[in-house]
Amino acid sequence: MTIKRCREVYDPDDDSYLFLNIKEINGKIIEIGSGTGIISIHYAKRGYDVTAVDISERAVSCTRNNAMENGLKINVIRTNLFDGICGFYDFCLFNPPYLPSEFPDDPAWTGGREGNEIIKSFINEGREHCKILYYLESSIAPVNKEYYSDLKFNNVRSITYDFEQLTLVRVEINAKYR
């Protein structure tokens, strides 16, 4: 897989690699916040139907170019989270901006005032579009999972740094609540 970095687009890092090689992920997939497209390209190379979404025009262009560089056709859309997205997906993946910012003026880079507002929006909107969600959570801005009594949360993988732990979280949507 060839991934070219793009100016003003989040470079793949340890957190991006947490999403790769998850055995259960297959079928129809949507990646929210695709950045360079590394996650979408990884699953598209395995033959799955992938849609990549990002709020940033630069990221959308970067994902498209990287998909073409890898000889893949991926549906790439510029939008915020699930705005204008129709249909239902087997898996929804999101490597979000998660750092708190007193002035959260750029949703492409900040996670909101508390750091987890964008993740909570992803969970709330994703339950209408997905069977299973995967998102990255920081120990700096965890989501209160007790608020979501109809969802089943499981920690899948994590990376620990001196200042935080990043955890890939799997969320199972209870079909009776859709």
C-alpha positions as CSV (number, residue, x, y, z in Angstrom):
1,M,0.0,0.0,0.0
2,T,1.3,3.4,-1.0
3,I,0.2,6.4,1.1
4,K,1.4,9.9,0.2
5,R,1.2,12.5,2.9
6,C,-0.6,15.7,2.0
7,R,-0.1,19.2,3.3
8,E,-2.6,20.1,6.1
9,V,-3.9,16.6,6.4
10,Y,-3.3,14.4,9.4
11,D,-0.4,12.0,8.7
12,P,-1.0,8.3,9.5
13,D,0.4,7.6,13.0
14,D,0.2,4.9,15.6
15,D,-3.5,5.7,16.1
16,S,-4.3,5.1,12.5
17,Y,-2.7,1.6,12.6
18,L,-5.0,0.5,15.4
19,F,-7.8,0.3,12.8
20,L,-6.0,-2.0,10.4
21,N,-6.3,-5.8,10.2
22,I,-9.5,-6.1,12.3
23,K,-10.7,-9.6,11.2
24,E,-14.4,-8.9,11.6
25,I,-14.5,-5.8,9.4
26,N,-15.9,-6.7,6.0
27,G,-18.8,-5.9,3.7
28,K,-20.0,-2.3,3.4
29,I,-17.8,0.1,5.3
30,I,-17.7,3.9,5.8
31,E,-14.8,5.7,7.2
32,I,-15.5,9.1,8.8
33,G,-12.6,11.5,8.8
34,S,-10.5,9.7,6.2
35,G,-7.5,12.0,6.2
36,T,-4.9,10.4,3.8
37,G,-7.3,7.4,3.3
38,I,-5.0,4.8,4.8
39,I,-7.8,3.0,6.6
40,S,-10.2,3.1,3.7
41,I,-7.5,1.9,1.3
42,H,-6.5,-0.9,3.6
43,Y,-10.1,-2.3,3.6
44,A,-10.8,-1.5,-0.1
45,K,-7.6,-3.6,-1.0
46,R,-9.4,-6.5,0.6
47,G,-12.3,-6.1,-1.8
48,Y,-14.8,-4.4,0.5
49,D,-17.2,-1.7,-0.5
50,V,-15.7,1.4,1.1
51,T,-17.0,5.0,1.3
52,A,-14.5,7.6,2.7
53,V,-15.8,10.9,4.2
54,D,-13.9,14.0,5.5
55,I,-14.9,17.5,6.3
56,S,-11.7,18.9,4.8
57,E,-11.4,19.4,1.1
58,R,-7.7,18.8,1.3
59,A,-8.3,15.4,3.0
60,V,-10.9,14.4,0.4
61,S,-8.4,15.2,-2.4
62,C,-5.6,13.3,-0.5
63,T,-7.8,10.2,0.0
64,R,-8.9,10.3,-3.7
65,N,-5.3,10.6,-4.9
66,N,-4.0,7.8,-2.6
67,A,-6.8,5.5,-3.7
68,M,-5.9,6.1,-7.4
69,E,-2.2,5.6,-6.6
70,N,-3.2,2.2,-5.2
71,G,-5.5,1.4,-8.2
72,L,-8.6,1.5,-6.1
73,K,-12.0,3.0,-6.6
74,I,-13.4,4.4,-3.3
75,N,-16.4,6.6,-3.0
76,V,-15.0,9.8,-1.4
77,I,-17.3,12.5,-0.1
78,R,-16.7,15.8,1.5
79,T,-19.2,16.3,4.4
80,N,-19.3,16.5,8.2
81,L,-19.8,13.1,9.8
82,F,-23.0,11.6,8.3
83,D,-24.5,14.8,6.9
84,G,-26.1,13.8,3.6
85,I,-25.1,10.2,3.9
86,C,-27.8,7.7,2.8
87,G,-27.8,4.0,3.3
88,F,-26.7,1.5,5.9
89,Y,-23.2,0.2,6.6
90,D,-21.9,-3.0,8.2
91,F,-19.0,-1.0,9.8
92,C,-18.4,2.7,10.5
93,L,-14.8,3.7,11.4
94,F,-13.7,7.0,12.9
95,N,-10.2,8.2,13.9
96,P,-11.5,11.5,15.3
97,P,-9.8,14.7,16.4
98,Y,-10.0,14.1,20.2
99,L,-8.0,16.8,21.9
100,P,-9.9,19.4,23.9
101,S,-9.7,23.0,22.8
102,E,-10.9,26.1,24.5
103,F,-11.6,27.5,21.0
104,P,-12.8,24.5,19.0
105,D,-13.1,26.4,15.7
106,D,-11.9,23.8,13.4
107,P,-13.7,20.4,13.6
108,A,-11.0,18.8,11.3
109,W,-8.4,19.3,14.0
110,T,-10.1,19.7,17.4
111,G,-12.5,17.4,19.3
112,G,-14.5,20.3,20.8
113,R,-14.4,22.0,24.2
114,E,-14.3,18.7,26.1
115,G,-12.5,16.8,23.4
116,N,-15.2,14.2,22.9
117,E,-18.1,16.2,21.4
118,I,-17.3,15.0,17.8
119,I,-17.1,11.4,19.0
120,K,-20.5,11.7,20.8
121,S,-22.0,13.1,17.5
122,F,-20.4,10.1,15.6
123,I,-22.0,7.6,18.0
124,N,-25.4,9.3,18.0
125,E,-25.5,9.7,14.2
126,G,-23.8,6.4,13.5
127,R,-26.4,4.3,15.3
128,E,-28.8,5.3,12.4
129,H,-26.3,4.2,9.7
130,C,-24.3,1.3,11.1
131,K,-24.4,-2.2,12.6
132,I,-21.0,-1.7,14.4
133,L,-18.9,1.4,15.1
134,Y,-15.2,1.6,15.7
135,Y,-13.7,4.8,17.1
136,L,-10.6,6.0,18.8
137,E,-10.8,7.4,22.3
138,S,-8.3,9.3,24.3
139,S,-7.9,8.9,28.1
140,I,-7.8,12.8,28.1
141,A,-11.4,13.0,26.8
142,P,-13.3,9.7,27.5
143,V,-16.9,9.2,26.5
144,N,-19.3,8.5,29.3
145,K,-20.5,5.1,28.1
146,E,-23.2,4.8,30.8
147,Y,-25.1,7.5,28.9
148,Y,-25.6,4.9,26.1
149,S,-27.5,2.1,27.8
150,D,-28.7,0.7,24.4
151,L,-25.1,0.2,23.1
152,K,-22.5,-2.4,23.9
153,F,-18.9,-1.0,24.2
154,N,-15.7,-3.1,24.1
155,N,-12.1,-1.9,24.1
156,V,-10.3,-3.6,21.3
157,R,-6.7,-2.4,21.3
158,S,-4.7,0.4,22.9
159,I,-1.5,2.3,22.9
160,T,-0.1,4.0,26.0
161,Y,2.0,7.1,26.0
162,D,3.5,9.1,28.9
163,F,0.6,11.5,28.8
164,E,-2.4,9.5,27.5
165,Q,-3.8,6.2,26.4
166,L,-5.5,5.8,23.0
167,T,-8.0,3.0,22.8
168,L,-9.8,1.6,19.8
169,V,-13.4,1.1,20.9
170,R,-16.0,-1.2,19.3
171,V,-19.6,-0.3,19.7
172,E,-22.4,-2.7,18.9
173,I,-25.7,-1.2,17.9
174,N,-28.8,-2.9,19.3
175,A,-31.0,-3.5,16.3
176,K,-34.2,-3.0,18.3
177,Y,-33.3,0.6,19.0
178,R,-32.8,1.5,15.3
